[in-house]
Amino acid sequence: MQRNLLIITLIALSTITILALKYDGLWGIFAPNFQSFAEFQIYFDLVIVLGLFLVWMWRDATAAGCNPWPWLLLTLSVGSIGPLVYLIAYGTSKADQQ
């Protein structure tokens, strides 16, 4: 059930991302985040959450004996898609479940 929810979320986010890139371009995705403090707050919040995901993925991947760099680079390049793919691929390591 949880894996199916992650897959549905990944498909929805990927579709929205592709449409945003198609209609607004790369700069069009980022430009609105700097037009007001309210929009910047949402962007900054996303940066914090992705930073926390980066730390968690680093620890989880190394505890599982995996190389964390591909996942970190994926997250830095495509945002929330990286952690979603990581969770679908690996879930959580056994170190976290103890």
N, C-alpha and C positions, 0 to 999 in steps of 0.2 A: 504494500500500500504506500509506504513512505517513498519507495523508489519510483513508483508510478507518478506520484505527486511531483517529485523532482524532475522527472522526464517531461511531464506536462508543463511545468514551470519553465524548463529550459527551452522547449519548443516555442512557448508564448514569448519569452524574452528574446529569443533569436529572431523570431518573426518581426517583432517590434523594432529590433535593432536594424535588421535588413531594410525595413520600410523607412526608418529614420535616415539611414545612410542614402537610400535611393532618392528620397524626396528633399532632404535637407542637407546632405553631405556631412562630412566629418566635422567641419567647423560649425555647422548648424546644430549639431548635437550639444556642443559646448558653449556656444555664444549666449544662449538665453540664461545660463547659470550666472552670468556676470552683469545682468541688467538691473537687478535689485538685490537688496540684502536678504529678502525672503527666499529668492531663488538660489542665491549663493549659500544660504544656510542648508538647503536641501542637498546641494552639491557637496558641501563640506561634510555633512553627515554621511553621505555615501563614501567619501574618501576615508573617514574614520572607520566605518564598518568594513570596508575592503581591507584596510590596514590590519584590523583585528583578524580577519580571515587569513591574511598572509601569514601572520604569526602562528595562528592555529594550524594552517596547512603545513608550515615548516616543521613544527613540532610533531604533528601527526604523521607526516610522511617519513621523517627521520626515525620515529619510534617504530614504524612499520618496516623500516629498512629500504625505503624507496627514495629516489632522488627527488627532492622538492622543487628543484629549479624549473622544470617544465611547467609545473602548476603555478609557480610564482610568476613566471613570464607570461603565461596565458592570462592570469588575472590582471596583471599590469597592462596587457594589451587589449583585452576585451571586457574587463570589468567583472561583473557578477557571473558571467558565463563560466569563468574559470572555476570558482568554487562549486558551482552546480555540476559541472562535468566531473570534478574531483569526487564529490559526494556520490555521484552515480557510479563512478568507476571503483571507488574504494570504500565508500561508507566511512566508518570511523575505524581506527586501528584497534587492535585488541588491547593495546596499552591504555587507551582511554576507557575501555569497558571494564577494567579491573578496579 
